């Protein structure tokens, strides 16, 4: 009414009331009445604000990359900001007369891009893609310690880079290379696993062979022990046989001696008997055969006498013409 308006600002809004070119009041969250025809109200937001960005840069090896992130800031000196940008409102606290409030985030993004370009200028593409946090830390340090923000009266709270991406063609090439590397590593892992399996199998085979060798050695020891035992038994049996044979040889020697002695005794006895017979027959050897025959006939056996007669006839067969012997005589001679 009558050009008098009421203004009520939030605590995150710094209000500057100008009247006739002079500052009447200034501060955050003010609430007051003012006369609109002679007043000029400036409302500067002092709360934190986010400024997302995305821009293209070039790495140290001249490869284009896209940097995407977000910058968080707040206005630390509203008086200085109000002096370089028009934050005057038209009635309502959020209705600005110009587009100057929208220029501040863009100026901050431009400063961040300049510092980001300086950071990426020393990084090759592969390293730049993996160094988003490092680049963000470097840019934030440059913004905090530099003099670029002092004229604006702005304080940067955080600076984060969400991603540093190459062009799609380069990305596909890197993906292909990484994929080939991963496939190669997978093949190497397969080969290592196969080699490990082969090595394990070789160890198992060696253990089996060692076990078999140990078993064969044990069996050989058993056979050798058994052979030694058999040899010892055979040696004992051989000794027994030799002892028996020695005993038999000794017995045969004794028997031979006995037989020799017995033979000597028999020979001596026979010699004795022969001597006795010779001694007894010695007188007869001096007699003539006729005398002996006569003595033999003195036994009185008719058959002997007839046989003697036939013998004498046979001796004188040349002188006898014919001789007849009856069968009865022969039968008589043949009978006992």
C-alpha positions in Angstrom: 0.0 0.0 0.0 1.3 3.5 -1.0 4.6 1.8 -2.2 5.4 0.4 1.2 6.5 -3.3 1.1 7.6 -5.8 3.6 10.7 -8.1 3.1 11.5 -11.2 5.1 14.7 -13.1 4.1 15.9 -16.5 5.1 18.9 -17.1 7.3 20.9 -18.2 4.2 20.1 -14.9 2.4 22.2 -11.8 3.0 20.1 -8.7 2.4 21.4 -5.3 1.6 18.9 -2.4 1.6 19.9 0.6 -0.4 17.9 3.9 -0.2 18.8 6.9 -2.2 22.2 5.3 -3.0 23.1 4.6 0.5 23.1 1.3 2.5 20.4 1.5 5.1 20.7 -2.0 6.5 22.7 -5.2 5.7 22.7 -8.7 7.1 21.4 -12.2 6.8 17.8 -13.1 7.4 16.5 -9.5 7.8 12.9 -8.6 8.0 11.8 -5.0 7.5 9.5 -2.6 5.7 10.8 -0.4 2.9 9.5 2.2 0.5 9.8 0.7 -3.0 10.1 3.8 -5.1 13.2 4.9 -3.3 14.6 1.5 -2.3 16.8 -1.0 -3.9 17.1 -4.5 -2.3 19.9 -6.8 -3.0 19.6 -10.5 -1.8 22.8 -12.5 -1.9 22.4 -16.3 -1.1 25.2 -17.2 1.4 24.4 -20.9 1.8 26.3 -23.6 0.0 25.5 -24.2 -3.6 26.4 -26.9 -6.1 27.7 -26.2 -9.6 27.8 -29.4 -11.7 30.1 -29.3 -14.7 31.2 -31.3 -17.7 33.8 -30.1 -20.2 36.4 -31.5 -22.6 40.2 -31.3 -22.1 43.3 -32.9 -23.5 45.7 -35.2 -21.7 49.5 -35.0 -21.9 49.6 -37.4 -24.8 47.1 -35.2 -26.8 44.1 -37.4 -26.2 40.7 -35.8 -25.7 39.0 -36.5 -22.4 35.7 -35.5 -20.9 35.8 -34.3 -17.3 32.5 -34.6 -15.3 32.1 -33.5 -11.7 30.7 -31.0 -9.2 31.9 -27.9 -7.4 30.4 -26.8 -4.1 30.9 -23.2 -3.0 29.4 -20.5 -0.8 29.6 -16.7 -1.0 31.9 -15.6 1.8 31.8 -11.8 1.1 28.3 -10.7 0.0 29.3 -7.1 -0.3 32.0 -7.9 -2.8 29.8 -10.2 -4.8 27.0 -7.5 -4.9 29.6 -5.0 -6.1 30.5 -7.0 -9.2 27.2 -8.8 -10.0 23.6 -7.5 -9.9 21.7 -9.4 -7.2 18.9 -6.9 -6.9 15.3 -8.3 -6.6 12.1 -7.2 -8.1 9.6 -7.5 -5.1 10.1 -11.2 -4.1 13.4 -12.4 -2.6 13.9 -15.0 -5.2 13.0 -12.9 -8.3 16.1 -11.2 -9.6 15.9 -8.4 -12.1 18.9 -9.7 -14.2 20.6 -13.0 -15.0 23.8 -12.0 -13.1 23.2 -14.5 -10.3 23.5 -17.3 -12.8 26.9 -16.1 -14.0 28.7 -16.8 -10.7 28.6 -20.7 -11.0 29.7 -20.5 -14.6 32.7 -18.3 -13.7 33.6 -20.8 -10.9 33.3 -23.7 -13.4 35.5 -21.8 -15.9 38.2 -21.3 -13.2 38.0 -25.0 -12.2 38.4 -25.9 -15.9 41.5 -23.8 -16.2 43.1 -25.5 -13.1 41.9 -28.9 -14.3 43.6 -28.3 -17.7 46.8 -27.5 -15.8 46.6 -30.8 -13.9 45.8 -32.9 -16.9 48.6 -31.4 -19.0 51.1 -33.5 -17.0 49.2 -36.8 -17.1 49.0 -39.2 -20.1 45.6 -40.7 -21.0 45.9 -43.9 -19.0 47.1 -42.2 -15.9 44.5 -39.4 -16.2 41.6 -41.8 -16.4 42.7 -43.4 -13.1 43.6 -40.1 -11.4 40.3 -38.4 -10.9 40.7 -38.1 -7.2 44.3 -36.8 -7.6 43.2 -34.2 -10.2 40.3 -33.1 -8.0 42.6 -32.7 -5.0 45.0 -30.6 -7.1 42.3 -28.4 -8.5 40.8 -27.8 -5.0 44.2 -26.9 -3.7 44.8 -24.4 -6.5 41.3 -22.8 -5.9 41.8 -22.6 -2.2 45.3 -21.1 -2.2 45.1 -19.0 -5.3 43.9 -15.5 -5.7 41.3 -16.2 -8.3 38.4 -16.3 -5.9 39.2 -13.4 -3.7 37.8 -10.8 -6.2 34.6 -12.7 -6.3 34.2 -13.1 -2.6 33.5 -16.8 -3.0 34.9 -19.8 -1.0 35.1 -23.3 -2.7 34.1 -25.9 -0.2 34.5 -29.1 -2.3 35.6 -30.0 -5.7 34.9 -33.6 -6.9 35.4 -35.2 -10.3 33.0 -38.0 -11.0 34.7 -39.4 -14.1 37.4 -38.6 -16.6 36.4 -40.4 -19.8 38.2 -40.7 -23.2 36.3 -40.6 -26.5 34.2 -43.6 -27.4 36.7 -44.9 -29.9 39.6 -44.6 -27.5 37.5 -46.1 -24.8 36.7 -49.1 -27.0 40.4 -49.5 -27.8 41.4 -49.3 -24.2 38.6 -51.8 -23.3 39.8 -54.1 -26.0 43.4 -53.9 -24.8 42.2 -54.4 -21.2 40.0 -57.2 -22.3 42.9 -58.9 -24.1 45.1 -58.3 -21.0 42.4 -59.9 -18.8 42.0 -62.8 -21.2 45.8 -63.2 -21.3 45.8 -63.2 -17.5 43.0 -65.7 -17.5 44.9 -67.9 -19.9 48.0 -67.5 -17.7 45.9 -68.5 -14.7 44.6 -71.5 -16.6 48.1 -72.5 -17.6 49.4 -71.9 -14.0 46.5 -74.1 -12.7 47.2 -76.8 -15.3 50.9 -76.7 -14.5 50.0 -76.9 -10.8 47.8 -79.8 -11.5 50.5 -81.5 -13.6 53.1 -80.8 -10.9 50.7 -82.2 -8.3 50.1 -85.2 -10.5 53.8 -85.6 -11.0 54.3 -85.5 -7.2 51.6 -88.1 -6.8 53.2 -90.3 -9.4 56.6 -89.8 -7.7 55.1 -90.7 -4.4 53.5 -93.8 -5.9 56.8 -94.8 -7.6 58.6 -94.1 -4.3 56.1 -96.2 -2.5 56.4 -99.0 -5.1 60.2 -98.8 -4.8 60.0 -99.0 -1.0 57.6 -102.0 -1.4 59.9 -103.7 -3.8 62.9 -103.0 -1.5 60.9 -104.5 1.4 60.0 -107.5 -0.7 63.6 -107.8 -1.8 64.7 -107.7 1.8 62.1 -110.3 2.6 63.3 -112.5 -0.2 66.9 -112.0 0.8 66.1 -112.7 4.4 64.2 -115.8 3.3 67.0 -116.8 1.0 69.5 -116.3 3.8 67.3 -118.4 6.1 67.0 -121.1 3.4 70.7 -120.9 2.8 71.4 -121.3 6.5 69.0 -124.2 6.7 70.6 -125.8 3.6 74.0 -125.2 5.1 73.0 -126.9 8.3 71.4 -129.7 6.3 74.6 -129.9 4.2 76.7 -130.1 7.3 74.4 -132.8 8.7 74.7 -134.7 5.4 78.5 -134.2 5.4 78.6 -135.4 9.0 76.5 -138.4 8.1 78.6 -139.1 5.0 81.7 -138.7 7.0 80.3 -141.1 9.5 79.3 -143.5 6.7 82.8 -143.1 5.1 84.4 -143.9 8.5 82.0 -146.8 8.9 82.9 -148.1 5.4 86.5 -147.6 6.2 86.1 -149.6 9.4 84.1 -152.1 7.4 86.8 -152.3 4.8 89.4 -152.8 7.4 87.2 -155.5 8.9 86.7 -157.2 5.6 90.4 -156.9 4.9 91.1 -158.4 8.2 88.5 -161.0 7.7 89.9 -161.7 4.2 93.3 -162.0 5.6 92.1 -164.3 8.3 90.2 -166.4 5.7 93.3 -166.5 3.5 95.4 -167.5 6.4 92.9 -170.1 7.4 92.7 -171.4 3.8 96.5 -171.4 3.6 96.5 -173.3 6.8 93.9 -175.8 5.5 95.7 -176.0 2.2 98.9 -176.7 4.0 97.2 -179.3 6.1 95.8 -180.9 2.9 99.1 -180.8 1.2 100.8 -182.2 4.2 98.1 -185.0 4.4 98.3 -185.7 0.6 102.1 -185.5 0.4 102.5 -189.2 1.0 100.0 -190.0 -1.7 101.8 -187.9 -4.3 104.6 -190.3 -4.1 102.4 -193.2 -5.0 101.7 -194.3 -8.6 98.2 -193.9 -10.1 97.7 -197.7 -10.2 98.3 -197.9 -6.5 95.9 -195.2 -5.9 93.3 -196.8 -8.0 93.8 -200.0 -6.2 93.3 -198.3 -2.9 90.1 -196.7 -4.2 88.7 -200.1 -5.2 89.2 -201.4 -1.8 86.0 -199.8 -0.9 84.1 -202.8 -2.3 81.6 -200.9 -4.5 80.9 -203.1 -7.6 80.0 -200.1 -9.7 83.4 -198.5 -9.1 85.1 -201.7 -9.9 83.1 -202.1 -13.2 83.8 -198.5 -14.1 87.5 -199.1 -13.5 87.3 -202.1 -15.8 85.6 -200.2 -18.5 88.3 -197.5 -18.2 91.0 -200.0 -18.7 89.1 -201.5 -21.7 88.8 -198.0 -23.2 92.6 -197.5 -22.8 93.2 -200.8 -24.7 90.4 -200.2 -27.3 92.8 -200.6 -30.1 93.5 -204.1 -29.1 89.9 -205.2 -28.7 87.9 -206.1 -31.7 84.3 -206.2 -30.5 82.8 -205.6 -27.0 79.1 -206.1 -26.1 77.7 -204.5 -23.0 74.2 -205.6 -22.0 71.5 -203.1 -21.1 71.0 -204.8 -17.8 74.6 -204.1 -16.9 74.3 -200.3 -17.8 71.0 -200.1 -15.9 72.6 -201.7 -12.9 75.5 -199.2 -13.1 73.2 -196.2 -13.3 71.2 -197.1 -10.3 72.2 -195.9 -6.9 
